[in-house]
Amino acid sequence: MYVPDALKNRAMCKHAVQNDGGELRGVPNLLKDRALCELAVENAGHALCYVPMSLRDRSICMLAVQNQSAEFLHKGRNALSYVPIELVDRAMCTLAVDRNGCALESVPDALKDAEMCLAAVQQCGRALKYVPTSLKNRAMCELAVKSEGHLAFHWVPKFLRKDPLILSWARLAPQQRRFRKWREQHTSKSIMFYWMELAAKTQEMHRIKRARRGEVDDPLDLG
């Protein structure tokens, strides 16, 4: 909002934050009320940093976390990091991580558990950086390097750095990782279709045998 503060009014500010919640930064404090701040964080969760502390209660903080943009999260603007520490709880942290795994950075260690950390790494391999060492395991580290390669490998604990599978993923370039994941996915599908086809053939053979013995009256009976 490139308007002198003296010329700004509530209608002008409301129009600005409706278009971009981050414009709350240019709103004079005297014009920031609860309704305007809620409108801002609803459009852009990171706008919580421009909300006066007197208005940052659990309701508006949850609204901000719920509307956190992944784009701004990657730029270091994490709504959870602007929540007063006394309001941060497991439910809020879980919501933040569900929105984007990299929000794990702002979750207090005391609230991190294996389930939350795994969910974070599944969404964002770089989140491995913020997982306590005691919670890191082979499956989690493999997920991270599958997603981010050598960038995530920096945060793999020493006791897993010589794991052949983790090393093989860490050494691949992004395009190579994408191809390997595509190949593994299609290989697993081929195996699944093979067993489905084999089961169907076996079932059909049993039906034919029963029909020959006169045990099947209904041709649609696949028993």
N, C-alpha and C positions, 0 to 999 in steps of 0.2 A: 504494500500500500504506500505509494509515493505521494502522500498527502501530509501536509503539516498537521501535527497533533491538534492544534487549535481549530482546524477545520473538520476534523473527524467527528462523526456522530454515530449513534448506535445502528441506524439503518444502513449506513455505509459499511460499517464494520461487519454487520451480519451478512451482507451481500458478499463481502470479501471471503469470510470463513466458510460460507456455503460453497464457494468455488474451490477453495483450498484451505483446509483446516490449519495449515502451517502459517497462514496469514495472521493467526492470533498473535504472533510475535510483534506485529506492528500496531496492535490495539492498545490504546492507553489503559493503564490499570483501572482508572476510574470507570471505564466502560465495560470492563470484564465482569460480567455477572455469571451466575451458574448456567443459565440457558445458553448464553453465547459460548461458554467454554465447553459445554456438552456437545453443542453443534460442531465445534472445532475438532474435538477428539473423535467424534463419530465419523468425521470425514478423513481424519489423519491421526492415528493413535499417538504418533510422536509429538503432536501438539501439546501433549500433557506437560511438556517442559515449560510451556508458556502460561500454564494455568497457575494462578496464585496459590501458594501453599494453603491458605485458609479455605480454599475450595476443593482441595485434593482429598476427598473422602473415598471410601471403598467403592462406592457406586460409580463415580466418575473415573476412577482408576481402572476398574474392570471394563468399563466402556472403552477406554483407551487401549488396553491390552487386546481386547477383542477386535479392535479395528487397526491393529498394527500392520503397516504396509511392509511387505518383504523388501521392497526397493529401499526404503529408508532404514530398515533394519541392517541391511548390508552396508549402509553408509554410517553405521554406528549410532543411529538414532533409535534406540530401543525404548519403547514405552515403559517396560517393566523397570528400567533403570531410574525412571523419574518418580516411581511410586515410593512414598514414605516407607521406610523400612518396617515400621510398626504395623503397616497394612499388608505387607507381603505375606501370603500364606500359600499352602500347597495347591489349593484350587486355582488361585491366580497364576501361579507358576506353571501348572499343568496346562492351563488355557494358553498361556504365552508360548509354551513349547509346541503345543498342538498347532498353533498358527505358523510358527517357524522355529525349527530346531535350534537355530543360532541364538535364540533368546535365552538359551541355557546359560549364556555368559552372565546374565544378571540374576540368576537364581542362587540364593544363598546355599552354600555347601550343606548346611544342616537340613535343607529341604530336598536335596537331590537323593534319589534312590535309583536302583537299577532299571526299573521300568521307565521312569522319566528320562533317564540318560539314553536308554536304547531308542526310545521314541524320538529323541532329539537327533541322534546320529542317523537314524533312518531318514529323517527329513533333510539333514544338512551334515555331510561328513565332517566339515570343519568343527562341528560342535564337540568332537572328540577332545579338542583342546581344553574344554571346560568340564570334562568328566573327571571326578576324583580318581586317582590311580587305583584305589581299592575297589572301584566299581568297573574298571576296564577288564574285558575278557576277550578271548579270541574272536568270538562271533561279532562283537561290537567293533573291534578293530578291523576285521575283514570288511564289514559294511562300510566303514569310513574310507578305507583305501580304495575300495571298489568305486566309491563316489568321487574322491578327491585325489587319489594317487599319492605321489610323494609328499604333497602338501599335508595330508592327514598323517602320513608315516612319521612326521616329526613328533607327533603326540602319542605314538604307540609306545607302550612301556618297554623297557630293555628286555624283559624276559620273553617278549613276543616278537622282537625285531628280527629274529632268525627263522621265524616260521616260514616255510617254503611258500605256502599259499599267499600269505600277507605280502611277502617280498615280491612274488610274481606280479601281483596287482600294483604294487607301489612303483614298479619299474616301467609300467606301461604309460604311454602318452594318452591324452584324453580320447583321441579317435580310436586307439587300440583298445581302450577299456570299453568304449561303446560297442565295438565289434565283438569283443569277447562276451559281453553281457548278452548281446543279441544271439550269439551262437549258443550260449548255454541255455537261454530261454527256449530256443527252437529245438535244441536237443532234448530238453526235458519234455517239451510238448510231443515230440516224436515218440518218445518212450511211453508217454501217457496214452497216446492214440494206439500204439501197438498193443498195450495191455487191454484197452477197451475193445479193440477189434478181436483179440484173442478170446476175451470173455463172451463177446457176442457170438462168435463162431461156436464156442463150446456149448453155449446155451441153445443155439439152433440145432446142434447135433443131438443133444439130449431130447429136444422136442420131437425131432424126426424119429428117433428110436422109440419114443413113447407112442408116437402116432402109429408106427408099424405094429406095435403090440396092442393097438386099439385102446390105449389108455387116455388119448386126447380126442375129445369130441369136437371141441371148439378150435378151429385152425388158428385163432388169435391167442389161444392159451399158450403162454411161453413158460409155463411152470417147469 
